Amino acid sequence: MRELPADMVLPEGMVPAEPPAVPVVPRDAATVVLIRDAPTGPEVFLQRRVTGMAFAGGMTVFPGGGVDRRDADASVAWAGPEPAWWGRCFDCDPALATALVCAAVRETFEESGVLLAGPDATSVVADTRPFADARKALEKREVSLAQFLAESGLVLRADLLRPWAHWITPAEEPRRYDTRFFVAVLPSGQRADDVTSEASDASWQTPAAAIDDWRQGRRGLMPPTWTTLADLDEFDSTAAVMAAERTVEKIIPKVVRRGGKLHVILPGDPEYTTAAAHLDARPDDEVGRR
C-alpha cells in the first residue's frame, strides 16, 4: 500500500477531543474520479468543498456523496456489467452494488453536470443542457435516478465506470462513510462545471499539479484523495487508467496524534496494529523511536 507523506495532517476539528465510545456506523457512499486526456497527460476533475460544511469543509475532493435509498431501485435502465459483477469488485451484495453504481452516476451528474448515460447501450449524451431542470430535481430529491432516466429515455452506462478503491472513514471521526471509488472518462462533448452548492470552485488538473498544490499549501487533501492522485500520476493516458487491473481492498485508516497534530496511518504502518485512537498519544521522542 502507498505510504502517506509524513507531513500530511488532518484539520484539528475533523476529529473530536473525545471520539465516540462506540464508532458511528459508516454510511455507504460513492465517489467518481473523472479523467480526461490533455497534452501534459491525464487530468482529473477536482472540487473544493465549501468551507464550513459538516464533512471535509474546505478540502479538495472528487465528485461524490452518500447513497440514497432510492438508488437501489432495480428497475433502473442499465447497460454494462451487472450488479453481481460490481458486488464482487466491491465485496458487497448485488442490491448494494446497484445502489453504489446509481449513486455514482447520480452524484456525478448533480455535482459536475456530467451524465454517464445515453439513449441506448452504445451511446452517451453529448449535451447535458436539456437536462438542467432534471439535475436540479435530483439535487432536491424530487425524483430518483431511475425516474429521471425513464422519463428521459436514457440508459445508465455502467460500462463507462471502473472500480478503483474502497475507503472507510476512521472510527475516531463522528461522520463516517463507507466509500467506493470509481473512475470514468469525461464523455465526448460533455463538460464538467462548478454549478453546485457544495463546491466553492472546480477545475481540471494533472494529478502531479494537484499534489504540488497540496504541498505548497494551496489545496487541502485527505488521504484517499492524495492516494488516488498519486496512483493516477503513474498513468500516461485515460485508456491506460481504464484498462488497469485493480484489486479493490477495503482500507480503514486510523488517526494518531504526533507533535500536537493529527496524522492518518494506514494498514502496513508499524503503528497501525497498536494505535487505538489519537487520544492514546505518546511523547514525541517515543514516537520517533518506533
C-alpha positions in Angstrom: 0.0 0.0 0.0 1.2 3.5 -0.8 2.8 5.4 2.1 1.3 8.7 3.0 3.5 11.8 3.3 4.9 12.4 6.8 3.6 16.0 6.8 0.0 15.1 5.9 -2.2 16.1 8.8 -6.0 16.4 9.3 -7.7 19.7 10.3 -8.0 19.7 14.1 -11.8 19.9 14.1 -12.2 16.8 12.0 -11.7 14.5 15.0 -13.4 15.4 18.3 -11.4 15.6 21.6 -13.5 12.7 22.8 -14.1 10.2 20.0 -17.4 8.3 20.2 -17.4 5.5 22.7 -19.0 3.3 20.0 -17.8 4.0 16.4 -20.5 5.6 14.2 -21.8 3.1 11.6 -20.5 4.5 8.3 -22.9 5.5 5.5 -22.5 3.9 2.1 -21.2 6.4 -0.4 -19.8 6.6 -4.0 -17.0 8.8 -5.4 -16.2 9.2 -9.1 -12.8 10.3 -10.3 -13.5 12.0 -13.7 -10.5 11.9 -16.0 -9.7 13.4 -19.4 -6.7 13.4 -21.7 -4.6 16.6 -22.1 -1.3 17.4 -23.8 0.5 17.1 -20.5 -1.2 13.8 -19.6 -4.4 12.7 -17.9 -6.2 15.4 -15.9 -8.7 14.9 -13.0 -11.7 17.0 -12.1 -11.4 18.4 -8.6 -13.8 20.4 -6.4 -13.1 22.5 -3.3 -15.8 21.8 -0.8 -17.5 24.9 0.7 -15.8 25.9 4.0 -18.0 25.2 7.0 -19.6 22.0 5.6 -20.1 19.3 8.2 -17.7 16.9 6.5 -14.4 17.9 4.8 -15.2 21.6 4.6 -12.6 23.4 2.5 -11.0 20.2 1.3 -10.4 19.4 -2.3 -12.3 16.2 -3.4 -13.7 14.3 -6.3 -17.5 14.4 -7.0 -19.5 12.0 -4.9 -21.8 11.6 -2.0 -24.0 9.3 0.1 -26.2 6.6 -1.3 -29.9 7.5 -1.4 -32.3 4.7 -0.5 -33.9 5.1 -4.0 -30.5 4.4 -5.7 -31.2 0.7 -5.0 -34.2 0.7 -7.5 -33.6 -2.4 -9.5 -35.9 -1.1 -12.3 -33.2 1.4 -13.5 -32.4 1.0 -17.2 -28.9 -0.4 -17.1 -26.1 -1.2 -19.6 -22.8 -2.7 -18.8 -21.5 -5.1 -16.1 -24.3 -6.5 -14.0 -24.7 -5.6 -10.3 -23.4 -9.0 -9.3 -20.1 -8.2 -11.1 -19.8 -4.9 -9.2 -20.7 -6.7 -6.0 -17.7 -9.0 -6.5 -15.4 -6.0 -7.2 -16.6 -4.2 -4.0 -17.3 -7.1 -1.8 -21.0 -6.4 -1.4 -24.3 -7.9 -2.4 -25.9 -7.0 -5.8 -28.5 -4.8 -4.2 -25.9 -2.6 -2.6 -23.8 -2.7 -5.8 -26.8 -1.4 -7.7 -27.2 1.4 -5.3 -23.5 2.3 -5.4 -23.3 2.5 -9.2 -26.6 4.5 -9.3 -25.2 6.8 -6.6 -22.0 7.3 -8.6 -23.9 8.3 -11.7 -26.4 10.5 -9.8 -23.9 12.3 -7.7 -21.6 12.9 -10.7 -24.5 14.5 -12.6 -25.6 16.5 -9.6 -22.2 17.9 -8.6 -20.5 18.3 -12.0 -23.2 18.1 -14.7 -21.5 15.1 -16.3 -24.1 12.4 -17.2 -22.9 8.8 -17.6 -26.0 7.7 -19.5 -27.2 7.6 -23.1 -30.2 6.8 -25.4 -29.1 3.2 -25.6 -26.3 0.8 -24.5 -23.8 2.0 -27.1 -24.2 5.8 -27.0 -23.8 8.6 -24.4 -25.4 12.0 -24.0 -23.2 14.6 -25.7 -25.0 17.7 -24.4 -26.5 17.7 -20.9 -28.0 21.2 -21.0 -31.5 19.9 -21.9 -31.4 18.0 -18.6 -30.7 21.1 -16.4 -34.1 21.0 -14.7 -33.8 17.3 -14.0 -30.4 17.9 -12.4 -32.0 20.4 -10.0 -34.8 18.0 -9.3 -32.3 15.2 -8.5 -30.4 17.5 -6.1 -33.6 18.3 -4.3 -34.5 14.6 -4.2 -37.7 15.4 -6.0 -37.1 12.5 -8.4 -34.9 9.4 -8.3 -32.3 8.5 -10.8 -34.4 5.6 -12.1 -37.4 8.0 -12.6 -35.2 10.6 -14.4 -33.7 8.1 -16.7 -37.0 6.5 -17.6 -38.7 9.9 -18.2 -35.8 11.0 -20.4 -35.5 7.7 -22.3 -31.9 7.2 -21.1 -29.9 4.1 -20.1 -27.4 4.1 -17.2 -24.0 3.3 -18.7 -22.3 1.2 -16.0 -19.7 0.2 -18.6 -18.3 3.8 -18.5 -17.2 3.2 -14.9 -14.3 1.2 -13.4 -13.9 0.2 -9.8 -10.9 1.9 -8.2 -10.7 1.9 -4.4 -12.6 1.4 -1.2 -12.1 3.7 1.8 -13.9 3.8 5.2 -13.6 6.9 7.4 -11.6 6.2 10.6 -13.5 5.1 13.6 -12.4 8.2 15.6 -14.5 10.5 13.4 -18.1 11.5 14.2 -19.2 11.4 10.5 -18.2 8.2 8.7 -18.6 7.0 5.1 -18.0 3.6 3.5 -17.0 4.9 0.1 -16.3 3.1 -3.1 -14.2 4.9 -5.6 -14.9 4.7 -9.4 -13.0 6.2 -12.3 -14.7 7.4 -15.6 -13.6 9.3 -18.7 -15.3 12.5 -19.4 -17.8 11.7 -22.3 -17.1 13.3 -25.6 -19.0 16.6 -26.0 -19.7 17.0 -22.2 -18.1 19.4 -19.8 -17.8 19.4 -16.1 -18.9 22.5 -14.3 -19.0 24.1 -10.8 -22.7 24.6 -10.7 -23.2 23.0 -7.3 -23.9 24.4 -3.8 -21.4 22.1 -2.3 -18.2 23.4 -4.0 -16.7 26.9 -4.0 -14.7 26.2 -7.1 -13.7 23.4 -9.5 -11.0 22.7 -12.0 -9.1 20.2 -14.1 -5.5 19.4 -13.1 -2.9 16.8 -13.7 -2.5 14.6 -10.6 1.1 15.9 -10.2 -0.1 19.5 -10.2 -2.8 18.9 -7.7 -0.3 17.2 -5.4 2.1 20.1 -5.8 -0.7 22.5 -4.9 -1.2 20.5 -1.7 2.5 20.5 -1.0 2.6 24.3 -1.4 -0.4 24.8 0.9 -2.8 25.8 -1.9 -5.1 22.7 -1.5 -6.2 20.6 1.4 -6.3 16.9 0.5 -7.5 14.0 2.6 -5.6 10.6 2.4 -8.0 8.9 0.0 -7.8 11.9 -2.4 -4.0 12.2 -2.2 -3.5 8.4 -2.6 -5.8 8.3 -5.7 -3.9 11.3 -7.2 -0.6 9.6 -6.6 -1.8 6.4 -8.2 -3.2 8.1 -11.2 0.0 10.0 -11.7 1.6 6.8 -12.8 -0.5 6.6 -16.0 0.1 8.4 -19.3 -3.4 8.2 -20.8 -7.0 7.7 -19.8 -7.1 4.5 -21.8 -4.3 3.1 -19.6 -6.2 4.1 -16.4 -9.4 2.4 -17.6 -7.5 -0.7 -18.7 -5.7 -1.0 -15.3 -6.4 -4.2 -13.4 -7.3 -3.2 -9.9 -7.8 -5.4 -6.9 -10.0 -3.3 -4.6 -9.2 -3.8 -1.0 -11.0 -2.2 2.0 -8.9 0.5 3.6 -9.8 1.7 7.1 -7.2 4.3 8.3 -6.5 5.2 11.9 -5.8 8.5 13.5 -2.9 9.3 15.9 -1.6 12.5 17.4 2.1 13.3 16.8 3.6 16.6 17.9 0.1 18.0 18.6 -1.1 17.3 15.1 -3.5 14.6 13.8 -1.9 12.1 11.4 -3.5 9.3 9.5 -1.9 5.9 9.4 -2.7 3.1 7.0 -2.6 -0.7 7.2 1.1 -1.7 6.9 2.3 1.1 9.0 4.2 -0.2 12.1 1.9 1.8 14.4 -1.3 0.6 12.8 -1.9 -2.6 14.8 -1.2 -0.8 18.2 -3.0 2.5 17.5 -6.4 2.5 19.1 -7.3 6.2 18.9 -5.5 9.6 18.6 -6.0 10.2 22.3 -3.6 7.4 23.0 -0.8 9.8 22.4 2.8 9.1 23.3 5.6 11.6 23.8 7.1 12.8 20.5 10.5 11.2 21.3 8.9 7.8 21.9 7.1 8.1 18.5 10.4 8.9 16.9 12.0 5.7 18.2 9.4 3.4 16.7 
